[in-house]
Amino acid sequence: MPAVTIRKLSVKTHQGLKKRAKRNGHSTEAEMRLILDEAASPETVRRPKAQVGLGTQLQAIARKYGVTFPEIPRDKTPARYATFK
């Protein structure tokens, strides 16, 4: 089985890993293996996080406070180059 050495790991990160391992009932090494296995699994690699646009986020905030927006049909006319004559 391959072995990996991680150099220059910050003390803060190492302590965080130790706390996480203790909370999950694992050794620090086992916890690191689980984290790496999860990060490298095909499901994780193939499925990128869904990105939410700024407009969608702003609408969600507005709706939370009861603001509604009128439905405006989208103009599907192809864009034309600007001409400056």
N, C-alpha and C positions, 0 to 999 in steps of 0.2 A: 504494500500500500504506500502511495506517495506521502511524503512529509513536507510541510511548508514551514518556513521560519519567517515571522513578520518582525522586521526591525523598525526601530524608531516609533513604536506605538506609544502614544502619550499616556501619562499616568492616569489622566482623567478617563480616557477610553478604557484602559485596562481595569480600573476600578468599576466603571459602569458595566463591563462585561462580567466581572466577578459578582456584582450585585444581581444582575439579571440571571446569571446561572444559579445563584443561591435561591432566588425567588422561584425559579422553575425546577428546582431540585436536581440540577445537573452540576457536573464539574465545569470549571471554566473552559477547559478544552472541549468537552462535549457540546457546550453551548456554542462555541465558535464553529464547530463542525455543523451544527444545525443551521446556524445563520448562513454559512457558506453554501450548504446544500440547498437551502431555500433560494438563495440569490442566484444560484446556477441552474436551478431546475428549468426544464424546457417550458413549463407553463409560465414561469416568471419572465423568461427571456422573450417568448413569443407574444406576450400580452402586455403592451405598453400601457402606462397609466392613461386614463381618459383625461384629455385636456379640456378645460372649460374656459371659454372665452370671457373677456372682460365684460362684454355686454350681457352675457348670460348671468354672470355674477352680480352685476348691478341690478338686473331685473329681479333676481332672487331676493336681494336686500330690499328693494322697493316693495315687492309683494309682501314681504314680511311685515311691513308697516302699512299695508292696505292700499298702496298706490297701484292704480291700474293703468295700462297703456292701450291706446287704440290700436286695432289691427289695421295695419297699412299694407296693402298688397305690394308685393315686390315687383319692381319694374324689370322685366326680363329683356328689354331692348338692348341689343349689343352696343357696347361702348364704341365711340368714334374718336379718332385722333383729333386733337385740337389743331386748328389752322390759324395762323397769325399772318393775315395779309394786310 
